[in-house]
Amino acid sequence: MNALSTRRTRAVIMALAAGSLALTGCSGGSSAGKDKAKTDVDAAAQAKAIPLGTAADSTGPAADVKGAQSGGTIRVYQRDSFNHLDPAQMYVSDMKALSQLIFRGLTAFKQDDKGNTKVVGDLATDAGQMSDGGKTWKYTLKDGIKFEDGKPITSKDIRHSIERMYAKFITDGPTYVQQWLSGSGTSYRKALPDGPYKGDHLPKSVLDTPDEKTIIFHFKQPQSQLPYALTMPGYSVVPDSAKDTKASYDVKPVTSGPYKIASFKSGKSMKLVRNTNWDPKTDPMRHQYPDGFNITFNHQPSDSTKRLMADQGEAKNAVSFTNPVEPTLTKQVLNDPSASKRLVQGYQPYVWQLNFNMDRIKDKRIRDAITYAMPNGQIVRVNGGSYGGEIAGGLLAPTVSGYKKGYDPYGKLKHPNGQPEKAKKLLKEAGKTGMKLVYAYSNVEHRQKEAVVIEDALTKAGFNVQKKEIDSASWYQQMGKVDNGFDIYMTGWGQDWPDASTVIPPSYDGTTIQNGASNYSHVNDKHVNEEIARISKIADIKKATEEWQKLHHYIVEKINPAAPVFYTKMLQLHGSNIGGARYNLDVSYLDPNKLYLKKK
């Protein structure tokens, strides 16, 4: 997942090492200023199994949030406008919060008030019925599930939703299910190059819908993680009707969740109102407490933090789905008796990293020089210090199963301000002293401050840094272009569900390189590609975890496609009239489905 991901239960017990998805939310702060930030110990402690829930677990309505009441409109301050509204194009974390409110898929992660998590049936009656050793999965749809226009959701709609993921205009969403059904890398597109739009369909031997309620997936290899993949926004249901306007669906989607879009002005605002055709009896995890949400964009974290700290007027009824506390205001918020009671924090699954465009920076000595020069400690301070993150030694977060504390091949923990002399030496050996680096960074406050720190460090190491500021709303879309025109650029990646198989293949498999793919460094290494294919077939969870970690070390040490910078943490503030605020393990931010207004 972008500044997102993980998966895989290969055993019949269907359990995963939980990583981020077992993280429990926490409210807190300290008027005395004591550091109560989450640590990698907290993250690693969450490595417990995530089971598949039963049919009973999948039955609605969702358990009531204690003290919740209905009515009123919640105000939302967001930094970036939503770049996509088509669920099939949603793969960035800020859009995941929105998707929770307006879309539904076959399965979902269900989290109780203690942070215990299960995968349950959402539109389906359960998390799936597996047979043939994991090669066949059967789903049965619930009664009473409808789109916002009142049209019943049938198996034809589910088939359509999967098949349209093959179409060429879908570039930014997940590819797991398509690849499992029809081939690795980008080859899956050959199975249905135009999607379902010319009347073609996947054969019944691959995807079968024998009646209006039943969907059957047939895989060539066992795919025990299908229930986890289907929780992703990208696999949310889209109607098999004229209302699917292909590329234009990104502007006006048909919703199936508790809310629908009343209006959307890109870059300005969005208004969500209740979807009267959503039936809570069919939904095991969502609520519909507020009448709606009024969302406005272009609120930098400094703006949203100051508004929420002041807690005046509409700000009392306000949250941000994804804006953190502005890093420079963290101490002030923690020492404010009122604001410190209104905090939600959690250890996120993301590794913030400086990607190297390996089409342009082919010499590993140069990539190593940049890595050694990076002042990770200073960058963490820019991002809120211990409440914003921890220095990263590798490219797998502490929330990933098999994480080894202390892995640090480039000495970032021992040298948090970087090693400029070592970087200079490598650059000289490569004959590239004074080399020009085109450095892209996002036009938001903390990224701008970050860019100053990075430019200074790389300049001291002997590089000629050329900075290019990029609009944050389209950041991943632009960085995801194969020919993006940049040498170095920051991205954040986290597991889609807790397993390294949702980090390493999407990030480093050379067969996946295409516009919109998440191999941002364009790694195409024969050994890596072969190992990904081999490890993906290992059925034993423990063995596969060990092999993914070995491959992780090879990627970091022998290739170095991206300099590890920091593991991210979240600290969010909300208004005093907001109830139900807690950290959501799936969204990796505040949980939008539990919110309510204490006083209407």
ROSE-140145 format. One line per 3 residues: number of its first residue (from 1); their letters; for each residue x, y, z of C-alpha. Coordinates in Angstrom, 2 decimals. Example, Ala and Ser with C-alpha at 12.3 -4.5 7.8 and 13.67 -1.06 7.14 Angstrom:
2
1	AS	12.30 -4.50 7.80 | 13.67 -1.06 7.14
# end
This chain:
600
1	MNA	0.00 0.00 0.00 | 1.28 3.43 -0.77 | 2.31 5.15 2.46
4	LST	0.29 1.31 2.71 | 0.36 -3.40 2.78 | 0.72 -7.46 3.43
7	RRT	-0.87 -10.96 3.22 | -0.64 -14.72 3.33 | -2.02 -17.68 5.21
10	RAV	-0.81 -20.74 3.48 | -2.14 -23.16 6.08 | -5.68 -24.36 6.62
13	IMA	-5.76 -22.58 9.99 | -5.80 -19.30 8.05 | -3.72 -17.27 10.46
16	LAA	-1.28 -14.46 9.76 | 1.43 -12.84 11.75 | -0.48 -9.65 12.27
19	GSL	1.98 -6.78 12.04 | 0.15 -3.51 11.67 | -3.28 -5.06 11.61
22	ALT	-2.98 -6.09 15.22 | -2.08 -2.63 16.47 | -4.40 -1.27 19.12
25	GCS	-5.44 2.37 19.14 | -4.42 4.63 21.95 | -5.47 8.05 23.12
28	GGS	-3.08 9.97 25.26 | -0.60 12.72 25.74 | 1.30 14.20 28.59
31	SAG	1.04 17.60 30.20 | 4.36 16.81 31.84 | 5.98 16.25 28.44
34	KDK	6.97 12.64 29.09 | 7.59 10.71 25.87 | 4.76 8.22 25.42
37	AKT	5.36 7.65 21.73 | 4.92 4.20 20.24 | 8.11 2.24 19.60
40	DVD	9.09 -0.67 17.38 | 8.67 -2.85 20.47 | 4.99 -1.88 20.48
43	AAA	4.73 -2.71 16.80 | 6.51 -6.06 17.09 | 4.33 -7.00 20.06
46	QAK	1.37 -7.01 17.70 | 2.64 -10.06 15.82 | -0.25 -12.33 16.63
49	AIP	-2.45 -14.39 14.36 | -5.34 -12.78 12.47 | -7.96 -15.47 11.90
52	LGT	-10.77 -15.68 9.41 | -14.07 -14.98 11.11 | -17.14 -17.17 11.03
55	AAD	-20.50 -16.55 9.40 | -21.70 -15.25 12.80 | -18.80 -12.76 12.87
58	STG	-19.87 -11.61 9.40 | -23.45 -10.83 10.40 | -24.62 -7.28 10.98
61	PAA	-25.37 -4.95 12.50 | -21.98 -3.90 13.85 | -21.59 -3.77 17.61
64	DVK	-22.62 -0.37 18.97 | -19.92 2.11 19.90 | -20.34 2.87 23.59
67	GAQ	-22.14 6.18 24.12 | -22.74 6.75 20.41 | -25.72 8.71 19.15
70	SGG	-26.99 9.58 15.72 | -27.23 12.91 13.96 | -25.21 15.95 13.05
73	TIR	-22.50 16.52 10.47 | -18.81 15.90 11.07 | -16.39 18.45 9.67
76	VYQ	-13.24 17.02 8.03 | -10.02 18.93 7.32 | -7.92 17.25 4.63
79	RDS	-4.63 18.26 3.07 | -5.06 16.59 -0.32 | -8.02 16.23 -2.61
82	FNH	-8.97 12.67 -3.51 | -7.10 11.81 -6.71 | -9.41 8.89 -7.52
85	LDP	-13.03 7.99 -6.76 | -13.07 4.77 -8.78 | -12.37 2.12 -6.12
88	AQM	-10.30 0.10 -8.62 | -7.85 3.01 -8.74 | -7.60 3.42 -4.97
91	YVS	-4.30 2.33 -3.48 | -3.14 5.31 -1.42 | -3.96 5.48 2.28
94	DMK	-5.91 8.75 2.35 | -8.39 7.28 -0.12 | -8.76 4.15 2.00
97	ALS	-10.44 6.14 4.77 | -12.96 7.46 2.25 | -13.53 4.01 0.79
100	QLI	-14.51 2.69 4.24 | -17.47 5.06 4.25 | -18.74 4.66 0.69
103	FRG	-17.71 1.25 -0.70 | -18.04 -2.42 0.21 | -16.35 -5.60 -1.04
106	LTA	-16.65 -9.33 -0.47 | -14.59 -9.25 2.75 | -13.43 -6.73 5.34
109	FKQ	-11.24 -6.43 8.42 | -13.35 -6.23 11.56 | -11.76 -4.79 14.69
112	DDK	-13.29 -4.74 18.15 | -12.78 -2.07 20.81 | -9.74 -3.94 22.15
115	GNT	-8.00 -4.05 18.79 | -8.71 -7.72 18.11 | -9.04 -8.23 14.38
118	KVV	-10.67 -10.81 12.10 | -11.31 -11.06 8.39 | -15.06 -11.38 7.91
121	GDL	-17.59 -11.45 5.13 | -18.74 -7.98 4.12 | -21.01 -8.41 1.11
124	ATD	-20.39 -12.15 1.46 | -21.88 -14.34 4.16 | -18.43 -15.28 5.46
127	AGQ	-14.73 -14.83 4.73 | -14.86 -17.54 2.06 | -15.10 -21.30 1.70
130	MSD	-11.82 -22.85 0.61 | -11.45 -26.21 -1.14 | -8.99 -28.08 -3.36
133	GGK	-6.10 -27.14 -1.06 | -6.66 -23.42 -1.56 | -7.10 -23.45 -5.34
136	TWK	-10.86 -22.89 -5.13 | -12.72 -20.27 -3.13 | -16.49 -19.90 -2.97
139	YTL	-18.40 -16.82 -1.80 | -22.12 -16.47 -1.25 | -23.67 -13.00 -1.22
142	KDG	-25.90 -11.80 1.61 | -29.54 -10.89 1.19 | -30.47 -7.20 1.23
145	IKF	-27.23 -5.74 -0.15 | -27.81 -2.87 -2.58 | -26.13 -0.02 -4.42
148	EDG	-27.07 3.53 -3.53 | -29.70 3.57 -6.32 | -31.48 0.60 -4.75
151	KPI	-30.28 -1.97 -7.30 | -29.51 -5.33 -5.63 | -25.87 -6.38 -5.73
154	TSK	-25.49 -9.72 -7.52 | -22.70 -12.08 -8.53 | -22.66 -10.43 -11.97
157	DIR	-21.59 -7.18 -10.29 | -18.79 -8.95 -8.41 | -17.56 -10.63 -11.60
160	HSI	-17.71 -7.29 -13.38 | -15.74 -5.60 -10.58 | -12.93 -8.17 -10.87
163	ERM	-12.86 -8.22 -14.67 | -12.73 -4.45 -15.09 | -9.46 -4.51 -13.12
166	YAK	-7.90 -5.99 -16.28 | -8.81 -2.98 -18.44 | -5.99 -0.71 -19.59
169	FIT	-7.45 2.42 -17.98 | -7.11 0.84 -14.52 | -3.51 1.71 -13.67
172	DGP	-3.25 2.61 -9.98 | -5.05 -0.15 -8.07 | -3.94 -3.52 -6.63
175	TYV	-3.09 -6.43 -8.94 | -3.02 -9.39 -6.56 | -6.23 -11.16 -7.60
178	QQW	-5.71 -10.52 -11.32 | -2.21 -12.00 -11.15 | -3.33 -15.00 -9.12
181	LSG	-6.07 -15.71 -11.65 | -4.31 -14.90 -14.91 | -0.54 -14.62 -14.63
184	SGT	2.27 -12.76 -12.92 | 3.67 -9.32 -13.62 | 1.70 -7.47 -16.28
187	SYR	0.87 -10.63 -18.25 | -2.54 -10.93 -16.59 | -3.85 -8.16 -18.85
190	KAL	-3.59 -10.49 -21.86 | -6.40 -12.60 -20.42 | -8.91 -9.76 -20.79
193	PDG	-7.22 -6.75 -22.46 | -10.43 -4.73 -22.72 | -11.90 -5.89 -19.46
196	PYK	-15.56 -6.91 -19.74 | -16.52 -3.94 -21.89 | -16.69 -5.78 -25.24
199	GDH	-18.69 -8.70 -23.89 | -15.70 -10.88 -23.08 | -15.34 -12.61 -19.72
202	LPK	-12.89 -14.79 -17.87 | -13.73 -18.46 -18.46 | -15.85 -20.25 -15.87
205	SVL	-12.82 -22.38 -15.10 | -11.23 -19.19 -13.70 | -14.14 -17.11 -12.37
208	DTP	-17.58 -18.63 -12.18 | -20.95 -17.14 -11.20 | -23.38 -20.10 -11.38
211	DEK	-26.23 -18.07 -9.90 | -27.00 -14.56 -8.65 | -25.63 -15.27 -5.18
214	TII	-22.50 -17.31 -5.86 | -18.97 -16.39 -6.93 | -16.27 -19.06 -7.35
217	FHF	-12.57 -18.28 -7.87 | -10.39 -21.00 -9.43 | -6.61 -20.63 -9.14
220	KQP	-3.80 -22.69 -10.67 | -1.84 -22.42 -7.43 | -3.18 -22.39 -3.85
223	QSQ	-4.04 -18.85 -2.82 | -4.82 -18.94 0.86 | -4.66 -15.15 1.19
226	LPY	-7.57 -14.34 -1.09 | -9.85 -13.26 1.83 | -7.21 -10.72 2.88
229	ALT	-6.71 -9.34 -0.63 | -10.45 -8.90 -1.14 | -10.60 -6.49 1.81
232	MPG	-8.77 -3.89 -0.30 | -10.70 -0.89 -1.68 | -9.61 -1.87 -5.20
235	YSV	-11.87 -4.92 -5.11 | -14.98 -3.04 -3.98 | -18.11 -3.69 -5.98
238	VPD	-18.89 -1.70 -9.14 | -22.26 -2.16 -10.90 | -22.46 -4.18 -14.09
241	SAK	-24.53 -1.54 -15.81 | -24.33 1.61 -17.91 | -23.43 3.46 -14.72
244	DTK	-19.93 2.02 -15.03 | -18.62 4.72 -17.34 | -15.12 3.23 -17.61
247	ASY	-12.47 5.94 -17.12 | -15.18 8.49 -16.30 | -16.32 6.34 -13.38
250	DVK	-13.47 8.02 -11.51 | -15.64 11.15 -11.38 | -19.02 9.70 -10.40
253	PVT	-18.93 6.26 -8.75 | -21.95 4.34 -7.47 | -21.57 3.71 -3.75
256	SGP	-22.59 0.75 -1.60 | -21.49 1.80 1.90 | -23.34 3.78 4.58
259	YKI	-22.66 7.09 2.82 | -22.87 8.41 -0.71 | -21.32 11.40 -2.45
262	ASF	-23.70 14.38 -2.56 | -21.12 16.66 -4.17 | -17.44 16.71 -5.07
265	KSG	-15.44 19.70 -6.25 | -11.96 18.43 -6.95 | -9.37 20.34 -4.97
268	KSM	-12.04 22.12 -2.94 | -14.65 20.06 -1.14 | -16.72 16.89 -0.82
271	KLV	-20.03 16.32 0.92 | -21.12 12.86 2.05 | -24.70 12.12 3.08
274	RNT	-26.44 8.99 4.32 | -27.07 6.24 1.81 | -30.66 5.20 2.55
277	NWD	-30.19 1.92 0.66 | -27.43 0.72 2.99 | -28.85 -1.85 5.40
280	PKT	-26.97 -2.08 8.73 | -28.28 -5.61 9.22 | -25.99 -6.70 6.36
283	DPM	-22.86 -4.91 7.64 | -20.68 -6.32 10.45 | -18.28 -3.37 10.78
286	RHQ	-19.76 -0.04 9.67 | -22.02 2.50 11.33 | -24.04 5.45 10.12
289	YPD	-24.04 7.68 13.18 | -23.49 11.14 11.61 | -25.93 12.50 9.04
292	GFN	-22.91 13.19 6.87 | -19.40 14.53 6.48 | -18.38 17.93 5.12
295	ITF	-14.83 17.63 3.80 | -12.65 20.48 2.61 | -9.18 20.22 1.13
298	NHQ	-5.97 22.28 1.14 | -5.65 22.20 4.93 | -1.97 21.80 5.70
301	PSD	-1.29 19.96 8.99 | -0.37 23.28 10.63 | -3.79 24.67 9.73
304	STK	-5.80 21.62 10.86 | -3.74 21.29 14.05 | -4.25 24.93 15.03
307	RLM	-7.99 24.75 14.33 | -8.38 21.55 16.36 | -6.23 22.85 19.21
310	ADQ	-8.33 26.02 19.44 | -11.46 23.83 19.52 | -13.79 26.68 18.63
313	GEA	-17.00 26.67 16.58 | -17.11 23.98 13.88 | -13.69 22.67 14.96
316	KNA	-15.35 21.06 17.99 | -17.13 18.77 15.53 | -14.07 18.21 13.36
319	VSF	-11.44 15.60 12.54 | -8.98 14.91 9.78 | -9.00 11.50 8.17
322	TNP	-5.25 11.55 7.56 | -3.66 14.85 8.61 | -1.26 14.31 11.53
325	VEP	-0.45 16.81 14.22 | 1.92 19.29 12.59 | 5.39 18.10 13.69
328	TLT	6.50 21.56 14.90 | 3.38 21.71 17.10 | 3.72 18.24 18.62
331	KQV	5.25 19.43 21.89 | 2.69 22.20 22.22 | -0.19 19.75 21.70
334	LND	1.23 17.23 24.17 | 1.62 19.91 26.83 | -1.88 21.33 26.32
337	PSA	-4.19 19.73 28.96 | -7.21 20.02 26.67 | -5.61 18.94 23.39
340	SKR	-3.64 16.05 24.93 | -6.94 14.39 25.90 | -8.03 14.46 22.27
343	LVQ	-5.23 12.47 20.64 | -5.21 9.20 18.74 | -1.87 7.52 18.05
346	GYQ	-0.62 4.33 16.49 | 2.41 2.66 14.93 | 1.85 2.63 11.18
349	PYV	3.01 -0.06 8.73 | 4.88 2.33 6.42 | 8.59 2.64 5.68
352	WQL	9.42 6.11 4.38 | 12.24 5.70 1.89 | 14.22 7.69 -0.67
355	NFN	13.76 5.84 -3.95 | 16.49 5.74 -6.54 | 15.38 5.68 -10.17
358	MDR	17.55 2.76 -11.24 | 17.01 3.56 -14.91 | 18.97 6.75 -14.23
361	IKD	21.23 5.85 -11.26 | 22.76 2.56 -12.39 | 25.96 2.59 -10.33
364	KRI	25.37 1.08 -6.87 | 28.25 3.13 -5.46 | 26.22 6.27 -6.14
367	RDA	23.11 4.79 -4.53 | 25.20 3.79 -1.52 | 26.73 7.28 -1.34
370	ITY	23.28 8.85 -1.19 | 22.21 6.34 1.47 | 25.22 7.05 3.68
373	AMP	24.73 10.80 3.25 | 21.09 10.78 4.33 | 20.58 12.42 7.78
376	NGQ	17.81 10.10 8.98 | 17.73 11.55 12.49 | 17.19 15.10 11.24
379	IVR	14.41 13.91 8.92 | 12.66 12.14 11.82 | 12.80 15.40 13.81
382	VNG	11.20 17.26 10.90 | 8.40 14.68 10.95 | 7.58 15.03 14.65
385	GSY	10.43 13.24 16.41 | 9.59 10.11 18.37 | 5.85 10.66 17.83
388	GGE	6.30 10.81 14.05 | 8.65 7.92 13.45 | 11.79 5.92 14.17
391	IAG	14.98 5.65 12.12 | 14.76 2.77 9.65 | 17.62 0.38 8.96
394	GLL	15.80 -1.67 6.33 | 12.83 -1.63 3.98 | 10.47 -3.87 5.99
397	APT	8.66 -2.24 8.91 | 8.50 -3.60 12.49 | 4.86 -4.44 11.75
400	VSG	5.89 -7.12 9.23 | 6.16 -10.71 10.40 | 9.79 -11.74 10.86
403	YKK	11.11 -8.23 11.54 | 14.54 -8.29 13.18 | 15.29 -5.42 15.52
406	GYD	18.68 -3.80 14.91 | 19.03 -4.64 11.20 | 21.06 -1.67 9.99
409	PYG	23.54 -2.43 7.15 | 24.14 1.26 6.37 | 24.72 2.30 9.97
412	KLK	21.76 4.69 10.19 | 21.18 3.97 13.89 | 24.83 4.57 14.79
415	HPN	25.14 7.61 12.51 | 21.71 9.33 12.54 | 23.16 12.47 10.94
418	GQP	24.70 10.54 8.06 | 28.26 9.82 7.01 | 29.17 12.53 4.48
421	EKA	32.84 11.59 4.26 | 32.01 7.99 3.40 | 29.54 9.28 0.81
424	KKL	32.19 11.59 -0.71 | 34.64 8.71 -1.00 | 32.15 6.50 -2.83
427	LKE	31.17 9.32 -5.16 | 34.84 9.97 -5.97 | 35.44 6.26 -6.62
430	AGK	32.55 6.32 -9.07 | 34.04 9.37 -10.79 | 30.85 11.32 -10.17
433	TGM	31.83 14.14 -7.79 | 29.48 17.02 -8.52 | 26.91 14.70 -10.12
436	KLV	23.54 16.31 -10.82 | 20.60 14.78 -8.95 | 17.03 15.68 -9.90
439	YAY	15.21 15.46 -6.57 | 11.39 15.48 -6.58 | 9.52 16.34 -3.40
442	SNV	5.93 17.07 -2.45 | 4.63 20.61 -2.01 | 3.47 20.18 1.59
445	EHR	4.99 21.82 4.63 | 6.93 18.98 6.21 | 8.14 17.67 2.84
448	QKE	9.40 21.15 1.98 | 11.31 21.29 5.27 | 12.54 17.76 4.66
451	AVV	13.78 18.77 1.23 | 15.97 21.50 2.70 | 17.61 18.98 5.06
454	IED	18.16 16.41 2.30 | 19.48 18.95 -0.20 | 21.99 20.23 2.35
457	ALT	23.21 16.73 3.24 | 23.60 15.61 -0.37 | 25.34 18.85 -1.31
460	KAG	27.86 18.32 1.50 | 28.45 14.82 0.16 | 29.39 16.21 -3.26
463	FNV	26.17 16.13 -5.26 | 24.62 18.93 -7.32 | 20.98 18.74 -6.21
466	QKK	18.24 20.08 -8.48 | 14.95 20.21 -6.55 | 11.58 19.83 -8.26
469	EID	8.40 20.55 -6.27 | 5.43 18.30 -7.17 | 1.73 18.62 -6.32
472	SAS	0.97 16.32 -3.40 | -2.48 15.24 -4.63 | -0.98 13.52 -7.69
475	WYQ	2.33 12.53 -6.05 | 2.08 8.75 -6.39 | 0.53 9.03 -9.83
478	QMG	3.54 11.03 -11.03 | 6.16 8.95 -9.22 | 4.47 5.83 -10.61
481	KVD	5.27 6.77 -14.20 | 8.05 4.63 -15.64 | 9.54 7.69 -17.32
484	NGF	9.00 10.11 -14.45 | 12.07 12.24 -15.16 | 13.46 12.18 -11.60
487	DIY	16.53 10.63 -9.98 | 15.42 10.47 -6.35 | 12.05 10.80 -4.63
490	MTG	10.43 9.82 -1.34 | 7.67 7.23 -1.09 | 6.07 5.36 1.77
493	WGQ	5.08 1.72 1.46 | 3.45 -0.58 3.96 | 1.93 -4.02 3.90
496	DWP	-1.54 -4.52 2.45 | -1.97 -7.15 5.15 | 0.69 -8.39 7.56
499	DAS	3.18 -10.36 5.50 | 6.32 -9.47 3.53 | 4.69 -10.93 0.43
502	TVI	2.67 -7.73 0.12 | 5.78 -5.56 0.34 | 8.52 -7.27 -1.65
505	PPS	6.65 -8.47 -4.78 | 4.75 -5.22 -5.47 | 7.80 -3.08 -4.70
508	YDG	10.67 -5.03 -6.28 | 9.33 -7.51 -8.85 | 10.72 -6.45 -12.22
511	TTI	7.93 -8.17 -14.12 | 5.40 -5.71 -12.67 | 6.99 -2.54 -14.05
514	QNG	4.37 -0.41 -15.80 | 2.85 3.03 -15.35 | 0.98 3.06 -12.05
517	ASN	2.86 0.11 -10.57 | 4.52 0.39 -7.18 | 8.02 -0.71 -8.21
520	YSH	9.02 2.94 -7.84 | 12.75 2.29 -8.20 | 12.27 0.14 -11.33
523	VND	14.14 -2.82 -9.83 | 14.48 -5.59 -12.40 | 16.96 -8.09 -10.99
526	KHV	16.99 -11.71 -12.22 | 17.70 -13.17 -8.78 | 15.00 -11.08 -7.11
529	NEE	12.41 -11.98 -9.75 | 13.21 -15.69 -9.46 | 13.17 -15.63 -5.67
532	IAR	9.81 -13.84 -5.58 | 8.35 -16.53 -7.83 | 9.88 -19.30 -5.69
535	ISK	8.96 -17.95 -2.26 | 5.42 -17.15 -3.34 | 4.81 -20.87 -3.77
538	IAD	6.02 -21.88 -0.28 | 3.08 -23.14 1.74 | 4.73 -23.13 5.16
541	IKK	4.26 -19.70 6.77 | 7.34 -19.84 8.98 | 9.61 -20.95 6.14
544	ATE	8.22 -18.35 3.75 | 8.73 -15.62 6.35 | 12.38 -16.62 6.73
547	EWQ	12.90 -16.62 2.97 | 11.26 -13.21 2.52 | 13.62 -11.79 5.14
550	KLH	16.65 -13.27 3.36 | 15.49 -11.71 0.11 | 14.89 -8.42 1.92
553	HYI	18.53 -8.42 3.04 | 19.70 -9.16 -0.51 | 17.64 -6.28 -1.89
556	VEK	18.87 -3.81 0.73 | 22.54 -4.84 0.70 | 23.22 -6.06 -2.85
559	INP	20.91 -3.79 -4.85 | 19.99 -0.84 -2.61 | 17.02 0.48 -4.62
562	AAP	15.95 2.93 -1.90 | 17.56 4.46 1.16 | 15.57 3.48 4.29
565	VFY	14.64 6.66 6.16 | 12.08 6.04 8.93 | 9.26 3.83 10.14
568	TKM	6.18 5.99 10.46 | 3.88 6.62 13.41 | 0.66 8.58 13.60
571	LQL	-0.47 11.24 16.06 | -3.89 12.76 15.26 | -6.01 15.38 17.00
574	HGS	-9.80 15.74 16.97 | -12.42 18.18 18.25 | -13.91 17.93 21.74
577	NIG	-17.40 17.02 20.48 | -16.13 14.01 18.54 | -16.85 10.60 20.03
580	GAR	-15.63 7.16 19.00 | -12.18 8.35 17.88 | -9.67 5.52 17.78
583	YNL	-6.88 4.16 15.61 | -7.94 1.79 12.83 | -5.50 -1.01 12.05
586	DVS	-6.62 -1.44 8.46 | -6.77 2.24 7.52 | -3.66 3.05 9.61
589	YLD	-5.28 6.30 10.69 | -8.28 7.35 12.76 | -11.26 5.00 12.22
592	PNK	-13.94 6.87 10.20 | -16.65 4.29 10.87 | -16.80 4.68 14.64
595	LYL	-17.15 8.47 14.78 | -20.16 10.26 16.20 | -21.04 13.67 17.65
598	KKK	-21.53 13.79 21.42 | -23.89 16.73 21.12 | -25.84 17.40 17.94
# end
